[in-house]
Amino acid sequence: MRRLSERFYPGLICAAFIMLLMGLPGKFFPTVVNFWEWIGPDKIVHLLLFGLLSFLSLWGYRKQLLSANTTHLTLSILLVIFLTMSYGALTELMQKYVFINRYGSFFDFLADSIGCVLGVSTFYFYLKKKNKKIEKSENNI
């Protein structure tokens, strides 16, 4: 059996951390009383966690993606968006049906999905900036 590539580690560690947080009983988290609290901390945490997950999932492959063609980069980005959004759906379903004192929410999934897209977008702009820097240094040589 092949050893798991080290490039997977950042994303896998983040995914394990997210599953741990999602599985904690609800009493560990504050209750939401009004609309502004509803849109506040809980959704921001979902957004940040899944943004970080999608960013780190691509981060392990940054060297390969720097030299990749546009089609490969696009497919990689779409795959990461699909996988992280699927993971977000899985965590919400597990909160609803598996974890005790937790409740799955469509709005949490929506925050997860937006976070995925923001994480991938951040990585894309990082990669674009890095490519410009490499091209600039190659042109100066």
TORBA-594082 format. One record per residue (C-alpha): residue number from 1; residue in one letter; x, y, z. Coordinates in nm, 3 decimals, decimal comma. Layout:
<recs>
<NUM 'a' <X Y Z>>
...
</recs>
This chain:
<recs>
<1 'm' <0,000 0,000 0,000>>
<2 'r' <0,134 0,343 -0,089>>
<3 'r' <0,209 0,596 0,178>>
<4 'l' <-0,024 0,895 0,187>>
<5 's' <0,136 1,193 0,019>>
<6 'e' <0,262 1,460 0,256>>
<7 'r' <0,088 1,717 0,037>>
<8 'f' <-0,243 1,596 0,181>>
<9 'y' <-0,143 1,663 0,541>>
<10 'p' <-0,242 2,034 0,573>>
<11 'g' <-0,592 1,969 0,439>>
<12 'l' <-0,638 1,644 0,632>>
<13 'i' <-0,531 1,800 0,962>>
<14 'c' <-0,772 2,088 0,905>>
<15 'a' <-1,054 1,846 0,813>>
<16 'a' <-0,994 1,643 1,130>>
<17 'f' <-0,998 1,961 1,339>>
<18 'i' <-1,327 2,069 1,177>>
<19 'm' <-1,486 1,729 1,244>>
<20 'l' <-1,374 1,751 1,607>>
<21 'l' <-1,534 2,095 1,647>>
<22 'm' <-1,851 1,989 1,468>>
<23 'g' <-1,885 1,685 1,693>>
<24 'l' <-1,861 1,871 2,023>>
<25 'p' <-2,190 1,883 2,215>>
<26 'g' <-2,396 2,198 2,170>>
<27 'k' <-2,350 2,304 2,531>>
<28 'f' <-1,992 2,407 2,445>>
<29 'f' <-2,120 2,685 2,220>>
<30 'p' <-2,320 3,000 2,297>>
<31 't' <-2,690 3,009 2,211>>
<32 'v' <-2,821 3,246 1,948>>
<33 'v' <-3,087 3,489 2,063>>
<34 'n' <-3,151 3,733 1,779>>
<35 'f' <-3,083 3,780 1,408>>
<36 'w' <-2,754 3,970 1,446>>
<37 'e' <-2,616 3,703 1,674>>
<38 'w' <-2,738 3,441 1,427>>
<39 'i' <-2,539 3,593 1,143>>
<40 'g' <-2,245 3,665 1,369>>
<41 'p' <-1,996 3,437 1,537>>
<42 'd' <-2,127 3,094 1,437>>
<43 'k' <-2,143 3,166 1,066>>
<44 'i' <-1,810 3,347 1,071>>
<45 'v' <-1,648 3,043 1,233>>
<46 'h' <-1,797 2,816 0,963>>
<47 'l' <-1,677 3,057 0,695>>
<48 'l' <-1,323 3,072 0,834>>
<49 'l' <-1,290 2,698 0,900>>
<50 'f' <-1,398 2,594 0,553>>
<51 'g' <-1,205 2,876 0,389>>
<52 'l' <-0,896 2,748 0,568>>
<53 'l' <-0,977 2,390 0,467>>
<54 's' <-1,004 2,473 0,097>>
<55 'f' <-0,693 2,695 0,109>>
<56 'l' <-0,484 2,428 0,283>>
<57 's' <-0,612 2,157 0,050>>
<58 'l' <-0,457 2,349 -0,239>>
<59 'w' <-0,155 2,471 -0,041>>
<60 'g' <0,005 2,126 -0,038>>
<61 'y' <0,011 2,135 -0,419>>
<62 'r' <0,126 2,495 -0,466>>
<63 'k' <0,454 2,401 -0,637>>
<64 'q' <0,278 2,178 -0,888>>
<65 'l' <0,004 2,433 -0,947>>
<66 'l' <0,256 2,713 -1,008>>
<67 's' <0,386 2,528 -1,309>>
<68 'a' <0,051 2,377 -1,414>>
<69 'n' <-0,143 2,478 -1,721>>
<70 't' <-0,471 2,665 -1,688>>
<71 't' <-0,685 2,354 -1,742>>
<72 'h' <-0,510 2,161 -1,465>>
<73 'l' <-0,539 2,457 -1,227>>
<74 't' <-0,909 2,499 -1,304>>
<75 'l' <-0,979 2,129 -1,251>>
<76 's' <-0,786 2,133 -0,922>>
<77 'i' <-0,981 2,432 -0,798>>
<78 'l' <-1,316 2,281 -0,898>>
<79 'l' <-1,225 1,951 -0,733>>
<80 'v' <-1,131 2,123 -0,407>>
<81 'i' <-1,451 2,327 -0,409>>
<82 'f' <-1,656 2,011 -0,469>>
<83 'l' <-1,475 1,812 -0,200>>
<84 't' <-1,483 2,083 0,066>>
<85 'm' <-1,849 2,164 0,001>>
<86 's' <-1,928 1,792 0,021>>
<87 'y' <-1,738 1,777 0,348>>
<88 'g' <-1,943 2,072 0,474>>
<89 'a' <-2,264 1,889 0,382>>
<90 'l' <-2,135 1,575 0,554>>
<91 't' <-2,057 1,762 0,876>>
<92 'e' <-2,402 1,919 0,880>>
<93 'l' <-2,570 1,582 0,821>>
<94 'm' <-2,361 1,427 1,096>>
<95 'q' <-2,460 1,710 1,330>>
<96 'k' <-2,823 1,642 1,253>>
<97 'y' <-2,823 1,262 1,267>>
<98 'v' <-2,512 1,143 1,453>>
<99 'f' <-2,373 1,391 1,705>>
<100 'i' <-2,557 1,441 2,033>>
<101 'n' <-2,695 1,787 2,114>>
<102 'r' <-2,598 1,923 1,773>>
<103 'y' <-2,826 2,044 1,496>>
<104 'g' <-2,750 2,052 1,126>>
<105 's' <-2,837 2,374 0,951>>
<106 'f' <-2,870 2,475 0,588>>
<107 'f' <-2,736 2,820 0,677>>
<108 'd' <-2,426 2,663 0,832>>
<109 'f' <-2,377 2,468 0,509>>
<110 'l' <-2,419 2,793 0,315>>
<111 'a' <-2,150 2,957 0,532>>
<112 'd' <-1,929 2,650 0,476>>
<113 's' <-1,976 2,680 0,099>>
<114 'i' <-1,901 3,051 0,092>>
<115 'g' <-1,592 2,986 0,302>>
<116 'c' <-1,479 2,720 0,051>>
<117 'v' <-1,508 2,963 -0,237>>
<118 'l' <-1,331 3,239 -0,043>>
<119 'g' <-1,046 3,005 0,053>>
<120 'v' <-0,999 2,891 -0,306>>
<121 's' <-1,017 3,252 -0,428>>
<122 't' <-0,752 3,356 -0,176>>
<123 'f' <-0,527 3,073 -0,291>>
<124 'y' <-0,585 3,164 -0,657>>
<125 'f' <-0,483 3,525 -0,598>>
<126 'y' <-0,179 3,409 -0,401>>
<127 'l' <-0,082 3,182 -0,691>>
<128 'k' <-0,137 3,459 -0,945>>
<129 'k' <0,081 3,699 -0,745>>
<130 'k' <0,351 3,433 -0,706>>
<131 'n' <0,345 3,364 -1,082>>
<132 'k' <0,392 3,735 -1,157>>
<133 'k' <0,685 3,748 -0,919>>
<134 'i' <0,846 3,444 -1,084>>
<135 'e' <0,790 3,584 -1,435>>
<136 'k' <0,936 3,919 -1,328>>
<137 's' <1,248 3,754 -1,186>>
<138 'e' <1,289 3,540 -1,500>>
<139 'n' <1,265 3,846 -1,722>>
<140 'n' <1,533 4,026 -1,519>>
<141 'i' <1,784 3,745 -1,565>>
</recs>
